[in-house]
Amino acid sequence: MDESEQINVIDVKITPYRFLKPKTTEKILNEIYKLKGQQRVLIHGPSIPKKVFYGPGKGHVVNHTDRKEINVKGCDVELRVMVGEIIVTVDMSELKEFMNNLKDILETHMPCDYYILIGVFTRTKTTISDYLKYGNNFENSIDRRYIGLVDSHSKTSETIKVIK
């Protein structure tokens, strides 16, 4: 692997001991986006569908209190999951300062205990799903932050929200 192919980012996974409410998620994400060194932020958790997909209640509207729109960095984002993890991709050269600032943010805004893991939790190389979604020779035509994030059957607008 030559120097241009080396990975210069690392992921920081924040896992609270319970699911975060939309208001708390909004506060934490807005503070994380202010930090120097962050390159992308992902939220994970169980899906909150608009309608029941199967079973005797198929087609009924799901009235879940956590499916709300939050405002992150001036951009409205609809929460489609109960937030159980936040993964922040950070530039390796900024990691130490980022972690110090992140701990301050979490101590101020996190309502419960949590743990932080540092490692590689997201894809860094193209996957088969990327080729299914974008076709051959797509690597230079899309933002590198999308690599490994796609579901070949979904519309990207449904699963990824770009906040700049």
N, CA, C and O of each residue as an XYZ file, in Angstrom:
656
protein
N       0.847     -1.177      0.000
C       0.000      0.000      0.000
C       0.888      1.234      0.000
O       1.695      1.426      0.909
N       0.735      2.076     -1.031
C       1.563      3.270     -1.054
C       0.957      4.364     -0.177
O      -0.152      4.223      0.338
N       1.699      5.446     -0.019
C       1.295      6.479      0.931
C      -0.045      7.121      0.585
O      -0.786      7.512      1.487
N      -0.374      7.238     -0.717
C      -1.632      7.878     -1.107
C      -2.845      7.025     -0.763
O      -3.958      7.547     -0.685
N      -2.652      5.711     -0.553
C      -3.758      4.832     -0.224
C      -3.911      4.592      1.277
O      -4.859      3.930      1.699
N      -3.004      5.114      2.080
C      -3.087      4.905      3.518
C      -4.289      5.629      4.101
O      -4.671      6.704      3.640
N      -4.868      5.028      5.107
C      -6.029      5.595      5.762
C      -5.547      6.585      6.810
O      -4.798      6.228      7.719
N      -5.983      7.830      6.676
C      -5.567      8.867      7.616
C      -6.704      9.307      8.518
O      -6.663     10.395      9.093
N      -7.723      8.459      8.644
C      -8.857      8.762      9.507
C      -9.113      7.572     10.426
O      -8.693      6.447     10.158
N      -9.809      7.859     11.505
C     -10.192      6.807     12.439
C     -11.593      7.130     12.942
O     -12.002      8.291     12.954
N     -12.323      6.108     13.355
C     -13.687      6.295     13.830
C     -13.726      6.322     15.352
O     -13.011      5.584     16.029
N     -14.584      7.198     15.865
C     -14.853      7.281     17.300
C     -16.324      6.922     17.470
O     -17.206      7.629     16.984
N     -16.581      5.807     18.171
C     -17.951      5.344     18.380
C     -18.391      5.693     19.800
O     -17.764      5.299     20.783
N     -19.488      6.444     19.874
C     -20.069      6.836     21.163
C     -21.320      5.993     21.350
O     -22.247      6.061     20.543
N     -21.346      5.200     22.412
C     -22.497      4.333     22.666
C     -23.065      4.643     24.049
O     -22.484      4.265     25.067
N     -24.208      5.337     24.076
C     -24.856      5.582     25.373
C     -25.516      4.305     25.880
O     -25.815      3.406     25.094
N     -25.742      4.222     27.173
C     -26.360      3.038     27.772
C     -27.861      2.967     27.550
O     -28.502      1.985     27.927
N     -28.428      4.007     26.939
C     -29.840      3.980     26.556
C     -29.998      4.805     25.277
O     -29.084      5.533     24.890
N     -31.159      4.690     24.620
C     -31.392      5.449     23.399
C     -31.529      6.926     23.728
O     -32.077      7.298     24.766
N     -31.022      7.760     22.828
C     -31.082      9.203     23.040
C     -32.373      9.784     22.481
O     -32.854      9.345     21.436
N     -32.930     10.761     23.168
C     -34.109     11.488     22.711
C     -33.683     12.443     21.588
O     -32.512     12.817     21.513
N     -34.608     12.835     20.726
C     -34.264     13.732     19.622
C     -33.616     15.046     20.059
O     -32.670     15.505     19.418
N     -34.101     15.648     21.120
C     -33.549     16.922     21.592
C     -32.089     16.758     22.031
O     -31.247     17.604     21.727
N     -31.797     15.682     22.738
C     -30.433     15.405     23.184
C     -29.530     15.125     21.989
O     -28.403     15.616     21.922
N     -30.035     14.332     21.046
C     -29.273     14.021     19.831
C     -28.924     15.298     19.088
O     -27.793     15.465     18.631
N     -29.886     16.196     18.968
C     -29.671     17.463     18.265
C     -28.559     18.278     18.928
O     -27.680     18.799     18.242
N     -28.595     18.389     20.256
C     -27.570     19.156     20.980
C     -26.188     18.554     20.772
O     -25.231     19.271     20.478
N     -26.085     17.234     20.924
C     -24.780     16.572     20.810
C     -24.238     16.687     19.387
O     -23.061     16.995     19.199
N     -25.082     16.445     18.386
C     -24.619     16.527     16.996
C     -24.170     17.939     16.631
O     -23.146     18.108     15.968
N     -24.917     18.944     17.050
C     -24.513     20.318     16.754
C     -23.164     20.655     17.380
O     -22.359     21.355     16.766
N     -22.910     20.174     18.575
C     -21.617     20.412     19.217
C     -20.499     19.643     18.517
O     -19.397     20.167     18.358
N     -20.771     18.404     18.096
C     -19.758     17.606     17.394
C     -19.382     18.262     16.070
O     -18.210     18.273     15.692
N     -20.367     18.807     15.368
C     -20.080     19.453     14.084
C     -19.236     20.713     14.229
O     -18.659     21.179     13.246
N     -19.154     21.265     15.417
C     -18.313     22.441     15.648
C     -16.844     22.058     15.837
O     -15.961     22.906     15.712
N     -16.584     20.794     16.134
C     -15.225     20.368     16.461
C     -14.341     20.274     15.231
O     -14.789     19.905     14.145
N     -13.098     20.610     15.422
C     -12.105     20.522     14.361
C     -11.686     19.059     14.190
O     -11.459     18.357     15.175
N     -11.586     18.608     12.949
C     -11.101     17.262     12.670
C     -12.173     16.265     12.281
O     -11.853     15.228     11.701
N     -13.434     16.539     12.579
C     -14.487     15.587     12.210
C     -14.714     15.645     10.709
O     -14.717     16.722     10.112
N     -14.906     14.471     10.099
C     -15.120     14.419      8.653
C     -16.500     13.911      8.280
O     -17.061     14.332      7.268
N     -17.050     13.022      9.075
C     -18.430     12.589      8.852
C     -18.987     12.046     10.152
O     -18.253     11.568     11.017
N     -20.299     12.132     10.268
C     -20.988     11.674     11.469
C     -22.112     10.748     11.041
O     -22.909     11.091     10.168
N     -22.177      9.575     11.656
C     -23.234      8.616     11.371
C     -23.996      8.329     12.656
O     -23.407      8.268     13.735
N     -25.303      8.154     12.535
C     -26.078      7.723     13.689
C     -26.676      6.363     13.369
O     -27.117      6.110     12.248
N     -26.682      5.498     14.365
C     -27.182      4.135     14.212
C     -28.205      3.844     15.297
O     -28.188      4.437     16.376
N     -29.097      2.913     14.979
C     -30.075      2.456     15.947
C     -31.200      1.744     15.234
O     -31.226      1.686     14.005
N     -32.134      1.202     16.000
C     -33.267      0.515     15.377
C     -34.159      1.503     14.626
O     -34.355      2.640     15.057
N     -34.686      1.053     13.511
C     -35.521      1.872     12.642
C     -36.839      2.258     13.307
O     -37.403      1.497     14.093
N     -37.315      3.451     12.975
C     -38.642      3.902     13.395
C     -39.445      4.117     12.101
O     -39.408      5.208     11.532
N     -40.157      3.105     11.640
C     -40.872      3.237     10.364
C     -42.081      4.163     10.475
O     -42.601      4.391     11.567
N     -42.530      4.702      9.316
C     -43.742      5.529      9.291
C     -44.985      4.657      9.367
O     -45.988      5.031      9.975
N     -44.902      3.469      8.730
C     -46.039      2.547      8.716
C     -45.567      1.147      9.080
O     -44.397      0.808      8.904
N     -46.479      0.349      9.584
C     -46.183     -1.050      9.897
C     -46.042     -1.793      8.570
O     -46.919     -1.703      7.711
N     -44.938     -2.527      8.400
C     -44.643     -3.188      7.130
C     -45.259     -4.573      6.989
O     -45.501     -5.025      5.869
N     -45.517     -5.254      8.096
C     -46.020     -6.616      8.003
C     -46.847     -6.943      9.244
O     -46.867     -6.190     10.218
N     -47.529     -8.088      9.182
C     -48.329     -8.541     10.319
C     -49.745     -8.004     10.265
O     -50.151     -7.401      9.272
N     -50.497     -8.223     11.333
C     -51.906     -7.817     11.340
C     -52.098     -6.296     11.275
O     -53.164     -5.829     10.871
N     -51.103     -5.535     11.660
C     -51.219     -4.077     11.626
C     -50.655     -3.453     10.360
O     -50.471     -2.237     10.304
N     -50.377     -4.264      9.340
C     -49.744     -3.781      8.114
C     -50.510     -2.576      7.544
O     -51.729     -2.605      7.375
N     -49.740     -1.517      7.256
C     -50.319     -0.318      6.673
C     -50.716      0.747      7.671
O     -50.936      1.894      7.282
N     -50.815      0.405      8.950
C     -51.180      1.393      9.961
C     -50.009      2.330     10.239
O     -48.848      1.924     10.187
N     -50.323      3.560     10.529
C     -49.308      4.567     10.828
C     -48.707      4.297     12.203
O     -49.427      4.019     13.163
N     -47.369      4.385     12.289
C     -46.661      4.235     13.559
C     -46.498      5.631     14.155
O     -45.824      6.480     13.571
N     -47.100      5.867     15.288
C     -47.032      7.172     15.937
C     -45.976      7.118     17.042
O     -46.307      7.041     18.225
N     -44.706      7.158     16.646
C     -43.605      7.061     17.603
C     -43.129      8.464     17.962
O     -42.905      9.290     17.077
N     -42.974      8.733     19.244
C     -42.612     10.077     19.705
C     -41.193     10.492     19.315
O     -40.888     11.685     19.296
N     -40.323      9.531     19.004
C     -38.938      9.871     18.666
C     -38.710     10.078     17.168
O     -37.597     10.420     16.769
N     -39.714      9.884     16.340
C     -39.557     10.151     14.905
C     -39.896     11.623     14.672
O     -41.036     11.983     14.379
N     -38.890     12.440     14.809
C     -39.046     13.893     14.707
C     -37.972     14.461     13.795
O     -37.001     13.788     13.450
N     -38.170     15.708     13.417
C     -37.131     16.429     12.695
C     -36.282     17.180     13.702
O     -36.797     17.835     14.609
N     -34.977     17.074     13.528
C     -34.056     17.846     14.355
C     -33.293     18.778     13.428
O     -33.230     18.543     12.221
N     -32.719     19.822     13.978
C     -31.962     20.775     13.190
C     -30.496     20.629     13.553
O     -30.091     20.909     14.681
N     -29.706     20.186     12.581
C     -28.279     19.996     12.791
C     -27.540     20.937     11.859
O     -27.599     20.798     10.637
N     -26.854     21.883     12.441
C     -26.052     22.840     11.682
C     -26.892     23.571     10.628
O     -26.437     23.810      9.510
N     -28.114     23.918     11.005
C     -28.998     24.650     10.112
C     -29.722     23.797      9.084
O     -30.428     24.330      8.228
N     -29.559     22.488      9.153
C     -30.176     21.569      8.195
C     -31.183     20.684      8.934
O     -30.850     20.068      9.947
N     -32.411     20.624      8.423
C     -33.423     19.775      9.044
C     -33.192     18.319      8.672
O     -33.060     17.981      7.496
N     -33.145     17.459      9.685
C     -32.902     16.035      9.498
C     -34.016     15.266     10.191
O     -34.269     15.465     11.379
N     -34.679     14.393      9.450
C     -35.713     13.565     10.061
C     -35.053     12.351     10.691
O     -34.344     11.602     10.018
N     -35.286     12.156     11.984
C     -34.734     10.981     12.660
C     -35.567      9.773     12.276
O     -36.761      9.721     12.568
N     -34.947      8.808     11.625
C     -35.628      7.579     11.214
C     -35.201      6.403     12.074
O     -35.646      5.275     11.863
N     -34.334      6.671     13.047
C     -33.858      5.630     13.954
C     -33.888      6.154     15.385
O     -33.865      7.362     15.623
N     -33.940      5.234     16.319
C     -33.730      5.577     17.719
C     -32.213      5.584     17.905
O     -31.563      4.561     17.691
N     -31.651      6.702     18.294
C     -30.196      6.866     18.292
C     -29.573      6.056     19.423
O     -29.763      6.350     20.603
N     -28.820      5.022     19.028
C     -28.142      4.154     19.975
C     -26.631      4.224     19.856
O     -25.905      3.783     20.747
N     -26.157      4.788     18.734
C     -24.717      4.967     18.510
C     -24.506      6.197     17.646
O     -25.309      6.514     16.768
N     -23.410      6.876     17.917
C     -22.953      7.964     17.059
C     -21.520      7.614     16.688
O     -20.672      7.414     17.557
N     -21.259      7.542     15.384
C     -19.911      7.240     14.904
C     -19.388      8.473     14.184
O     -19.996      8.956     13.229
N     -18.253      8.974     14.654
C     -17.638     10.164     14.069
C     -16.316      9.753     13.446
O     -15.459      9.175     14.114
N     -16.153     10.054     12.159
C     -14.889      9.798     11.475
C     -14.030     11.041     11.656
O     -14.441     12.152     11.323
N     -12.826     10.833     12.192
C     -11.953     11.942     12.592
C     -10.607     11.813     11.898
O     -10.086     10.711     11.730
N     -10.053     12.943     11.498
C      -8.710     12.994     10.936
C      -7.724     12.598     12.041
O      -7.784     13.120     13.154
N      -6.828     11.678     11.721
C      -5.878     11.159     12.728
C      -5.032     12.264     13.360
O      -4.714     12.192     14.547
N      -4.669     13.277     12.589
C      -3.815     14.335     13.123
C      -4.545     15.203     14.148
O      -3.902     15.905     14.929
N      -5.878     15.165     14.154
C      -6.676     15.987     15.073
C      -7.289     15.172     16.220
O      -8.043     15.719     17.024
N      -6.977     13.879     16.304
C      -7.669     12.981     17.223
C      -7.546     13.390     18.690
O      -8.547     13.392     19.406
N      -6.365     13.731     19.146
C      -6.169     14.034     20.569
C      -7.006     15.242     20.995
O      -7.697     15.189     22.012
N      -6.948     16.323     20.225
C      -7.723     17.519     20.541
C      -9.229     17.234     20.422
O     -10.023     17.706     21.236
N      -9.605     16.462     19.407
C     -11.004     16.098     19.211
C     -11.545     15.343     20.419
O     -12.636     15.643     20.906
N     -10.783     14.365     20.902
C     -11.232     13.547     22.035
C     -11.393     14.393     23.304
O     -12.352     14.207     24.053
N     -10.472     15.307     23.544
C     -10.587     16.176     24.721
C     -11.863     17.007     24.667
O     -12.577     17.129     25.662
N     -12.146     17.580     23.492
C     -13.351     18.395     23.327
C     -14.613     17.536     23.373
O     -15.630     17.960     23.922
N     -14.555     16.337     22.805
C     -15.709     15.441     22.798
C     -16.105     15.043     24.215
O     -17.291     15.008     24.541
N     -15.137     14.749     25.044
C     -15.440     14.370     26.433
C     -16.139     15.507     27.177
O     -17.039     15.262     27.981
N     -15.731     16.748     26.913
C     -16.409     17.895     27.522
C     -17.859     17.986     27.053
O     -18.762     18.236     27.851
N     -18.073     17.782     25.764
C     -19.435     17.838     25.197
C     -20.312     16.760     25.824
O     -21.438     17.035     26.237
N     -19.801     15.544     25.894
C     -20.591     14.436     26.414
C     -20.884     14.605     27.902
O     -21.973     14.256     28.356
N     -19.944     15.126     28.656
C     -20.189     15.347     30.079
C     -21.266     16.405     30.302
O     -22.000     16.351     31.288
N     -21.356     17.366     29.382
C     -22.351     18.432     29.494
C     -23.736     17.978     29.024
O     -24.735     18.287     29.673
N     -23.807     17.248     27.904
C     -25.087     16.985     27.250
C     -25.605     15.551     27.352
O     -26.796     15.327     27.135
N     -24.770     14.588     27.669
C     -25.213     13.190     27.702
C     -25.957     12.927     29.018
O     -25.389     13.115     30.093
N     -27.222     12.495     28.943
C     -28.025     12.314     30.154
C     -27.780     10.991     30.877
O     -28.334     10.763     31.952
N     -26.957     10.120     30.299
C     -26.731      8.806     30.904
C     -25.260      8.432     30.735
O     -24.489      9.154     30.103
N     -24.891      7.301     31.307
C     -23.532      6.812     31.115
C     -23.355      6.370     29.666
O     -24.331      6.100     28.967
N     -22.122      6.299     29.231
C     -21.793      5.943     27.853
C     -20.388      5.376     27.831
O     -19.647      5.475     28.809
N     -20.034      4.787     26.711
C     -18.635      4.413     26.519
C     -18.212      4.806     25.126
O     -19.038      4.939     24.223
N     -16.912      4.991     24.959
C     -16.340      5.428     23.693
C     -15.350      4.372     23.225
O     -14.514      3.912     24.003
N     -15.443      3.992     21.970
C     -14.487      3.079     21.348
C     -13.815      3.806     20.185
O     -14.458      4.580     19.476
N     -12.539      3.560     19.995
C     -11.804      4.150     18.879
C     -11.293      3.009     18.014
O     -10.666      2.074     18.513
N     -11.563      3.087     16.719
C     -11.141      2.041     15.792
C     -11.694      2.331     14.411
O     -12.040      3.469     14.096
N     -11.775      1.288     13.584
C     -12.345      1.423     12.247
C     -13.675      0.682     12.252
O     -13.709     -0.548     12.290
N     -14.784      1.445     12.215
C     -16.119      0.870     12.273
C     -16.896      1.071     10.980
O     -17.997      0.540     10.829
N     -16.335      1.829     10.050
C     -16.980      2.075      8.770
C     -16.084      1.592      7.647
O     -14.877      1.429      7.828
N     -16.673      1.367      6.501
C     -15.908      0.909      5.337
C     -14.985      2.018      4.851
O     -15.349      3.194      4.860
N     -13.797      1.632      4.432
C     -12.861      2.601      3.875
C     -12.519      2.280      2.429
O     -11.885      3.081      1.742
N     -12.939      1.107      1.968
C     -12.706      0.696      0.581
C     -14.047      0.415     -0.084
O     -15.043      0.151      0.589
N     -14.060      0.476     -1.402
C     -15.299      0.238     -2.137
C     -15.794     -1.186     -1.907
O     -15.010     -2.116     -1.722
N     -17.115     -1.327     -1.924
C     -17.740     -2.623     -1.695
C     -18.525     -3.038     -2.934
O     -18.707     -2.242     -3.856
N     -18.984     -4.269     -2.953
C     -19.822     -4.754     -4.043
C     -21.093     -3.912     -4.134
O     -21.550     -3.595     -5.232
N     -21.661     -3.551     -2.991
C     -22.868     -2.718     -2.978
C     -22.625     -1.363     -3.638
O     -23.515     -0.825     -4.297
N     -21.428     -0.811     -3.465
C     -21.101      0.456     -4.132
C     -21.173      0.301     -5.647
O     -21.722      1.157     -6.341
N     -20.614     -0.797     -6.157
C     -20.640     -1.037     -7.600
C     -22.062     -1.290     -8.088
O     -22.419     -0.867     -9.187
N     -22.880     -1.975     -7.287
C     -24.276     -2.199     -7.668
C     -25.043     -0.880     -7.739
O     -25.891     -0.695     -8.612
N     -24.745      0.029     -6.823
C     -25.467      1.303     -6.762
C     -24.982      2.292     -7.815
O     -25.798      2.927     -8.483
N     -23.662      2.434     -7.976
C     -23.101      3.498     -8.805
C     -22.546      3.032    -10.147
O     -22.347      3.861    -11.035
N     -22.286      1.729    -10.328
C     -21.708      1.238    -11.575
C     -20.191      1.256    -11.544
O     -19.590      1.630    -10.537
N     -19.569      0.852    -12.648
C     -18.111      0.810    -12.741
C     -17.507      2.209    -12.805
O     -18.144      3.154    -13.271
N     -16.278      2.323    -12.333
C     -15.487      3.556    -12.410
C     -16.187      4.765    -11.796
O     -16.119      5.867    -12.341
N     -16.848      4.565    -10.683
C     -17.557      5.656    -10.013
C     -16.698      6.375     -8.984
O     -17.071      7.451     -8.515
N     -15.559      5.804     -8.625
C     -14.777      6.280     -7.485
C     -14.449      7.766     -7.531
O     -14.438      8.422     -6.489
N     -14.183      8.309     -8.711
C     -13.817      9.725     -8.804
C     -15.017     10.638     -9.020
O     -14.870     11.860     -9.043
N     -16.205     10.053     -9.179
C     -17.382     10.882     -9.468
C     -18.262     11.140     -8.242
O     -19.193     11.941     -8.321
N     -17.989     10.481     -7.109
C     -18.785     10.723     -5.901
C     -17.875     11.143     -4.748
O     -16.658     10.962     -4.799
N     -18.475     11.694     -3.732
C     -17.764     12.089     -2.525
C     -17.250     10.819     -1.835
O     -18.013      9.872     -1.642
N     -15.984     10.793     -1.468
C     -15.365      9.605     -0.846
C     -16.055      9.216      0.464
O     -15.953      8.068      0.895
N     -16.749     10.150      1.094
C     -17.434      9.840      2.347
C     -18.614      8.898      2.146
O     -19.105      8.314      3.112
N     -19.085      8.739      0.893
C     -20.190      7.824      0.601
C     -19.744      6.372      0.451
O     -20.575      5.464      0.482
N     -18.441      6.146      0.288
C     -17.933      4.788      0.071
C     -18.345      3.901      1.239
O     -18.100      4.229      2.400
N     -18.975      2.771      0.915
C     -19.359      1.795      1.924
C     -20.629      2.107      2.683
O     -21.001      1.349      3.579
N     -21.312      3.198      2.359
C     -22.508      3.577      3.107
C     -23.806      3.197      2.421
O     -24.880      3.361      3.001
N     -23.730      2.696      1.206
C     -24.960      2.530      0.435
C     -25.599      1.165      0.611
O     -24.930      0.162      0.853
N     -26.915      1.163      0.480
C     -27.706     -0.044      0.338
C     -28.142     -0.029     -1.119
O     -28.813      0.910     -1.548
N     -27.778     -1.037     -1.881
C     -28.008     -1.022     -3.328
C     -29.485     -0.949     -3.695
O     -29.816     -0.595     -4.826
N     -30.378     -1.275     -2.768
C     -31.811     -1.260     -3.052
C     -32.505      0.020     -2.617
O     -33.663      0.240     -2.973
N     -31.831      0.862     -1.860
C     -32.490      2.067     -1.349
C     -32.118      3.270     -2.195
O     -31.153      3.250     -2.959
N     -32.913      4.316     -2.036
C     -32.564      5.597     -2.637
C     -31.622      6.277     -1.660
O     -31.912      6.342     -0.466
N     -30.491      6.789     -2.152
C     -29.505      7.400     -1.270
C     -30.131      8.524     -0.455
O     -29.763      8.727      0.702
N     -31.075      9.258     -1.045
C     -31.701     10.367     -0.329
C     -32.477      9.886      0.890
O     -32.720     10.668      1.809
N     -32.872      8.614      0.917
C     -33.606      8.079      2.052
C     -32.704      7.721      3.221
O     -33.140      7.752      4.372
N     -31.461      7.383      2.942
C     -30.608      6.867      4.001
C     -29.452      7.789      4.385
O     -28.898      7.653      5.476
N     -29.079      8.723      3.512
C     -27.930      9.582      3.772
C     -28.372     11.029      3.676
O     -29.031     11.424      2.715
N     -28.005     11.817      4.675
C     -28.282     13.246      4.665
C     -26.942     13.960      4.781
O     -26.229     13.778      5.768
N     -26.592     14.767      3.789
C     -25.320     15.458      3.774
C     -25.489     16.797      4.489
O     -26.333     17.613      4.119
N     -24.678     17.002      5.511
C     -24.672     18.258      6.269
C     -23.291     18.857      6.115
O     -22.295     18.244      6.499
N     -23.229     20.044      5.557
C     -21.921     20.680      5.319
C     -21.695     21.822      6.258
O     -20.650     22.471      6.202
